[in-house]
Amino acid sequence: MTISIAHLGPPGTYAEQAAVFYVNWLTEKTGIEAILCPYPSIAQSLQAVAARHTQLAVVPVENSIEGSVTMTMDTLWQLDNLQIQLALVMPIAHAFISCANSLDGIKTVYSHPQALAQCQGWLEQFLPTVQLIPTNSTTEALQRLEQELTTAAIASSRAAQLYKLPILASNINDYPENCTRFWVVSQKEAQTFDHTPSIHATHTSLAFSVPANLPGALVKLLQVFAQLEINLSRIESRPTKRSLGEYLFFIDMEADASEARVQSALAELKIHTEVLKILGAYNVLSINAV
């Protein structure tokens, strides 16, 4: 059996790296093989799954330095037929890639906004006057570096190897423990490729909106988790895009959606929310090597 997996491209991105790890793990565990399908944006990666163009997508959801990846969250809220199957946590080590002879000649640096932000201290120290240009991915600008000797890009060392480009500096992220969490996403009711039936999920993610922006609206919902002793590992707000001051809330629980206490919590939440979406129950895998 062969499946297709969408991810942010072009080849060499961290999303592709996480997808490669997942494919290797999946093949070893189940014998299933996969074809990787790069897309120009995170949103298009998820839309490919929703439209059944691919079976899965691997998308970043949270970075330990810069926080949530808002495009992932917003797109998951907009698409009703997707579910999280698995989480992957991968260490991130950025490399400074350029065909310039030294840092002195560089005038422009390209990368994804998250990567630029994760290296802002290093950039301010060594290249305080360069122009920073955000791109859709860390690898989008790599093919132009050979022709533009005053430009550089921030991407992975693996990307530099793939494009056969020199690395002028390694491990330039401001915090050495930098890591990103990815979600493996499928259609709802799709085959679960990676779960062992006897193992319960360790996390459940959900999102909801409240009927009105009233005092205590969020507190009432959070008290449901506290009373049932359900630990929350993340809570995040996003604008509804309908009106200023209206928000959606994304929550990660350290519990399986099938547990009785979680079912009780969800039943209570349905009463007090406008829209409640269960994004998925899943386990977490750590990727040890960059």
C-alpha positions in Angstrom: 0.0 0.0 0.0 1.2 3.5 -0.9 -0.2 6.7 0.4 0.5 10.4 -0.4 1.5 13.0 2.2 1.3 16.8 1.7 3.8 19.1 3.2 5.1 22.7 2.9 7.6 22.8 0.0 9.8 23.2 -1.9 11.9 20.2 -0.9 14.2 20.7 2.1 11.8 22.4 4.5 11.5 21.3 8.1 8.0 20.1 7.3 9.4 17.8 4.7 12.0 16.6 7.2 9.3 15.8 9.7 7.3 14.0 6.9 10.4 11.9 6.0 10.8 10.9 9.6 7.1 9.9 9.7 7.3 7.9 6.5 10.3 6.0 7.7 8.6 5.3 11.0 5.3 4.3 9.4 7.0 2.0 6.9 9.0 0.3 9.6 5.9 -0.1 11.8 3.2 -1.1 9.2 5.0 -1.7 5.8 3.0 1.2 4.3 5.0 3.3 1.9 4.4 7.0 1.0 4.9 9.6 -1.7 5.7 13.1 -0.5 3.8 16.0 -2.2 5.2 19.5 -1.6 2.7 22.4 -1.6 3.4 26.2 -1.7 1.7 26.9 1.7 0.6 25.2 4.9 -3.0 26.0 4.0 -2.7 24.3 0.6 -1.2 21.2 2.3 -4.2 20.9 4.6 -6.7 21.7 1.7 -5.1 18.9 -0.3 -6.2 16.4 2.4 -9.6 17.9 2.6 -10.1 17.6 -1.1 -8.7 14.0 -1.1 -5.8 14.9 -3.2 -3.5 13.3 -0.6 -4.3 11.0 2.3 -2.2 12.9 4.9 -0.5 16.2 5.6 2.4 17.0 7.9 2.1 20.6 9.1 3.8 22.7 11.9 1.6 23.8 14.7 3.8 25.3 17.4 7.4 26.4 17.9 9.1 26.6 21.3 10.4 30.1 20.6 7.8 31.8 18.4 4.7 30.0 19.6 1.8 28.9 17.4 1.7 28.6 13.6 -1.4 30.6 13.0 -2.0 29.5 9.4 -2.3 25.9 10.6 -4.7 26.8 13.4 -6.9 29.0 11.2 -7.1 26.5 8.3 -8.0 23.6 10.7 -10.8 25.7 12.0 -12.1 26.5 8.5 -12.0 22.9 7.3 -14.5 20.6 9.0 -13.4 17.2 7.7 -9.9 16.9 9.1 -8.5 15.2 12.2 -5.1 15.0 13.9 -3.6 11.5 13.9 -0.2 12.0 15.5 2.1 14.7 16.8 5.8 14.9 16.0 8.3 17.0 18.0 11.5 17.9 16.1 14.5 19.9 17.1 15.2 22.8 14.8 18.8 24.0 14.1 19.0 26.8 11.5 21.9 27.3 9.1 23.0 30.5 7.4 23.3 29.6 3.7 25.0 31.8 1.0 27.4 31.7 -1.9 29.0 34.9 -0.6 32.6 34.7 0.5 31.9 36.2 3.9 29.1 37.8 5.9 30.4 41.3 5.0 29.0 41.2 1.5 25.5 40.1 2.3 22.7 42.6 1.9 19.6 40.5 1.9 18.4 37.5 3.9 15.4 35.3 3.0 13.5 32.8 5.1 10.1 31.9 6.5 9.0 34.5 9.1 9.3 32.0 11.9 12.9 31.2 11.0 13.8 34.9 10.8 12.2 35.5 14.2 14.0 32.5 15.8 17.4 33.9 14.6 16.8 37.6 15.3 19.4 37.9 18.0 22.1 36.4 15.7 21.1 38.6 12.8 21.2 41.7 14.9 24.6 40.8 16.2 26.3 39.8 12.9 24.1 41.5 10.2 22.4 44.4 11.8 21.8 46.4 8.5 20.7 43.6 6.1 17.2 43.5 4.6 15.1 40.6 5.9 12.6 39.3 3.4 10.0 36.8 4.6 9.2 33.9 2.2 6.5 31.1 2.2 9.1 28.5 3.3 12.7 28.3 4.5 13.7 26.8 1.1 11.8 29.0 -1.3 14.8 31.3 -2.0 17.6 28.8 -2.1 17.6 28.4 -5.9 18.4 32.1 -6.4 21.5 32.1 -4.1 24.0 31.0 -6.8 23.0 33.9 -9.0 22.8 36.5 -6.3 26.0 36.6 -4.3 24.8 39.3 -1.9 21.9 37.2 -0.7 21.5 34.5 1.9 18.8 32.2 3.3 18.1 30.7 6.7 17.2 27.0 6.4 18.3 23.6 7.6 21.7 22.0 6.9 19.9 19.2 5.2 18.4 21.8 2.7 21.9 23.1 2.0 23.0 19.6 1.2 20.0 19.0 -1.1 20.7 22.2 -3.0 24.5 21.8 -2.8 25.0 25.2 -1.3 27.6 26.4 1.2 26.9 27.0 4.9 28.5 30.2 6.3 27.3 29.6 9.9 25.5 26.7 11.7 23.1 26.6 14.7 22.3 30.3 14.5 18.9 30.1 16.3 18.9 32.2 19.4 17.9 29.3 21.7 19.7 25.9 21.4 16.6 24.0 22.6 14.5 25.3 19.7 12.0 22.7 18.5 8.8 22.6 16.5 5.7 20.4 17.0 4.1 19.1 13.8 0.7 17.4 13.4 0.0 14.5 11.0 -3.5 15.3 9.7 -6.0 13.1 7.8 -9.6 13.2 6.8 -12.1 12.3 9.6 -13.1 8.7 9.6 -10.0 7.9 7.5 -7.9 4.9 8.2 -5.6 5.5 11.2 -2.2 4.5 9.9 -0.2 4.8 13.1 -2.1 3.9 16.2 -1.9 0.6 18.0 -5.4 -0.2 19.2 -4.4 -1.1 22.7 -2.6 2.2 23.3 -4.7 5.2 24.4 -4.0 8.6 23.0 -2.1 10.9 25.3 -3.5 14.2 24.0 -6.7 15.6 22.6 -7.0 18.9 20.8 -10.1 20.9 20.4 -11.3 24.4 19.3 -14.4 26.4 20.2 -16.1 29.7 19.9 -18.3 31.3 22.6 -21.8 32.7 21.9 -21.0 36.2 23.2 -18.0 38.1 24.6 -19.3 38.3 28.2 -17.4 38.5 31.5 -16.5 35.0 32.7 -17.4 33.2 29.5 -14.0 31.6 29.2 -13.6 31.0 32.9 -16.7 28.9 33.0 -15.3 26.6 30.3 -11.9 26.3 31.9 -13.4 25.4 35.3 -14.9 22.3 33.6 -11.4 21.0 33.0 -10.2 21.9 36.5 -13.2 20.2 38.2 -12.6 17.0 36.2 -8.8 17.2 36.8 -7.9 17.4 33.1 -4.6 19.0 32.6 -4.3 21.5 29.7 -0.9 21.7 28.0 -1.9 24.7 25.7 -4.6 27.3 25.4 -4.5 29.8 22.5 -6.8 32.4 21.2 -7.3 33.4 17.5 -9.6 36.2 16.1 -12.8 34.9 14.6 -12.3 37.3 11.7 -15.9 38.4 12.1 -15.5 41.3 14.5 -12.8 43.0 16.5 -12.6 41.5 20.0 -14.2 38.1 19.1 -12.0 35.1 19.5 -11.7 31.4 18.9 -9.9 29.2 21.5 -7.7 26.2 20.8 -6.9 23.8 23.7 -4.7 20.8 24.0 -5.6 18.3 26.8 -3.3 15.7 28.3 -6.0 13.1 28.1 -7.7 10.7 25.6 -11.0 11.9 24.1 -12.5 8.4 24.8 -12.0 8.8 28.6 -15.2 9.2 30.7 -14.0 12.4 32.3 -13.2 13.9 28.9 -16.6 12.8 27.5 -18.2 14.6 30.5 -16.1 17.7 29.8 -17.1 17.7 26.1 -20.8 17.3 27.0 -20.5 20.3 29.3 -18.6 22.4 26.7 -21.3 21.8 24.1 -23.8 23.6 26.3 -21.7 26.7 26.7 -20.0 27.1 23.3 -21.2 28.4 20.0 -19.1 25.9 17.9 -17.1 23.0 19.4 -14.7 21.1 17.2 -12.7 18.0 18.3 -9.5 18.2 16.2 -8.3 14.8 17.2 -6.9 12.5 19.8 -3.3 11.4 19.3 0.1 10.4 20.7 3.3 12.3 20.5 6.6 11.1 18.9 9.9 12.8 19.5 12.4 13.1 16.6 15.8 12.9 18.2 18.1 14.0 15.4 17.9 17.1 13.2 
